[in-house]
Amino acid sequence: MAETVEVTEEIEAPAERVWAMIADLPRMGEWSPENEGATWLGGATEAAPGARFRGTNRNGRRQWSTSGRIVECEPGRLLAFRVSAGGLKVAEWRYAVEPTEAGCRVTETWVDERGPIVKVLGKPVSGVGDRAEHNRRGMAETLRRIKSAAEAAAAGSS
């Protein structure tokens, strides 16, 4: 069974606004401590089922890229994409946004899809030995940063 990490954050901002921030993958570098953003490929300009992108990541002096494809996209509710490197599966990332009375609840999920080769190459390429724990910390930081930006924007538009 694939290893899965899940992190949830309550955000006092409208679900649609928060989802739009998450779905704007070129801006992901503003929120993520590891991802530096993405570039849409093949004529894609936004998150939609089948849209492809290239993501750039950094950990200290190490830098690498991945290829991604949107696999589920429900505006205001869900964004899921799969990433690969060198044609080999790496992971599925999911962002579920659930409206609440105060705003929304965002759950970010990472599902490890790496095979043995990618697991072995992971540490030399990224500098990360325990990918699950590293991602848990990074996901919590990502959601804190999204929360801060979304709540500031919501306060500014009140």
C-alpha positions in Angstrom: 0.0 0.0 0.0 1.3 3.5 -0.9 2.4 5.8 1.9 0.1 8.8 2.3 0.5 12.0 4.3 -2.4 14.3 5.0 -2.4 17.8 6.5 -5.5 20.0 7.2 -5.8 23.7 7.9 -8.9 25.9 8.7 -8.8 29.1 6.7 -11.1 32.1 7.3 -11.5 33.0 3.6 -14.0 31.8 1.0 -13.4 28.4 -0.5 -13.5 29.7 -4.0 -10.7 32.2 -3.3 -8.5 29.6 -1.5 -9.0 27.0 -4.3 -8.1 29.6 -6.9 -4.8 30.3 -5.1 -4.0 26.6 -4.9 -5.0 26.0 -8.6 -2.7 28.8 -9.8 0.3 26.4 -9.9 2.7 29.0 -11.3 2.3 30.8 -7.9 2.8 27.6 -5.8 6.4 28.8 -5.1 4.8 31.7 -3.0 3.4 29.1 -0.6 5.6 26.0 -0.7 9.0 25.8 1.0 10.2 23.3 -1.7 8.3 24.0 -4.9 9.3 27.1 -6.8 6.3 27.1 -9.1 5.2 25.6 -12.3 4.9 26.4 -16.0 1.9 25.3 -18.0 2.7 23.1 -21.0 1.0 22.2 -24.3 -1.2 25.3 -24.5 -2.7 25.0 -21.0 -3.2 28.2 -19.2 -5.0 27.1 -16.0 -5.9 24.0 -14.0 -8.3 21.7 -15.9 -8.5 17.9 -16.3 -5.6 16.8 -18.5 -3.6 20.0 -18.3 0.1 19.4 -18.1 2.8 21.4 -16.4 6.5 21.3 -15.4 7.2 22.0 -11.7 10.5 23.2 -10.4 11.7 22.3 -6.9 14.6 23.2 -4.6 16.0 22.0 -1.4 19.0 24.1 -0.4 21.4 23.9 -3.4 19.7 21.0 -5.0 17.2 21.7 -7.7 15.1 19.3 -9.8 12.0 19.4 -12.0 9.0 17.2 -12.4 6.3 16.7 -15.0 2.7 16.9 -13.9 -0.8 16.3 -15.2 -4.1 17.5 -13.6 -6.2 14.3 -12.9 -9.2 15.9 -11.1 -10.4 19.5 -11.1 -13.6 20.8 -9.5 -13.3 24.5 -9.1 -13.8 25.7 -5.5 -13.6 22.1 -4.2 -10.8 19.8 -5.5 -7.5 19.8 -7.4 -5.5 16.7 -7.9 -2.4 16.1 -10.0 0.2 13.4 -10.6 3.9 14.1 -11.0 6.6 12.1 -12.5 10.3 12.5 -13.1 12.2 11.1 -16.1 8.9 9.3 -17.1 8.7 7.5 -13.7 5.9 8.0 -11.3 6.6 10.1 -8.2 3.4 11.1 -6.4 -0.2 12.3 -6.5 -1.0 15.6 -4.7 -4.6 16.4 -3.7 -6.1 19.6 -2.3 -9.7 19.2 -1.1 -11.4 22.5 -0.1 -14.5 22.2 2.0 -16.6 25.3 2.9 -17.2 25.9 6.6 -19.1 28.6 8.5 -16.0 30.6 9.0 -14.5 30.1 5.5 -13.1 26.7 4.5 -11.1 23.7 5.5 -8.2 22.6 3.2 -6.7 19.2 3.2 -3.5 18.6 1.3 -2.7 14.9 0.6 0.5 13.4 -0.8 0.4 9.8 -2.1 3.8 8.3 -2.7 3.8 6.6 -6.1 7.6 6.1 -6.3 8.9 2.8 -7.4 12.2 1.4 -6.1 14.4 3.2 -8.6 12.9 6.6 -7.8 13.1 5.9 -4.1 16.8 5.1 -4.4 17.5 8.2 -6.5 15.4 10.5 -4.3 17.9 11.3 -1.6 20.9 12.0 -4.0 18.7 14.2 -6.2 16.6 16.1 -3.5 18.8 15.7 -0.4 15.7 14.2 1.4 16.0 10.8 3.1 12.6 10.6 4.8 10.3 12.0 2.1 7.1 11.4 4.1 8.2 13.4 7.1 9.8 16.1 4.9 6.6 16.5 3.0 4.5 16.6 6.2 6.5 19.6 7.4 6.4 21.2 4.0 2.7 20.7 3.6 1.9 22.2 7.0 4.1 25.2 6.1 2.4 25.5 2.6 -1.1 25.5 4.1 0.0 28.1 6.8 1.3 30.4 4.1 -1.9 30.0 2.0 -4.0 30.7 5.2 -2.0 33.8 5.9 -2.3 35.2 2.3 -6.0 34.2 1.9 -7.0 35.7 5.3 -5.1 38.9 4.6 -6.9 39.2 1.2 -10.3 38.4 2.7 -9.7 41.1 5.4 -8.7 43.6 2.8 -11.8 43.0 0.7 -14.2 43.4 3.7 
